[in-house]
Amino acid sequence: MDLYKDIIIELLKQEEINIVFPNLQTNINKMAEAVCYKTLKKIKAVIEDDSLTDKGYFLKIDEIVREFEKIGSKGGNRHDFG
């Protein structure tokens, strides 16, 4: 799994195709960094929540995996909870 590649692919899926790339590298890096920061911020809030029971914590881990899936990164084979 290449998280950075997954994020770039997901970001590019949302863009209109125009075959001009003079500043793409700089812009796409900033966009990917913004996505990473927002995702890490959400994950940090989940793992710092001391009020969760074991079941609640499991559900929060599921939410973390879903955040990765939202940015185009697969949750792996272990995230098939039905």
WOJOMO-V839065 format. One line per field, one symbol per residue. phi: phi as a letter, one per 40 degrees, with the letter a starting at -180 (. if undefined). psi: psi as a letter, one per 30 degrees, with the letter a starting at -180 (. if undefined). A space follows every 50 residues. Layout:
phi: ???
psi: ???
//
This chain:
phi: .bdccccccccccccccacabcbddccccccccccccccccccdcccccc cccdcccdcccdcccccccccgcccgccbbcg
psi: kjeeeeeeeeefffkkkjikhegeeeeeeeeeeeeeeeeeeeeeeeffjf fkleeeeeeeeeeeeeeeefggklflffhig.
//
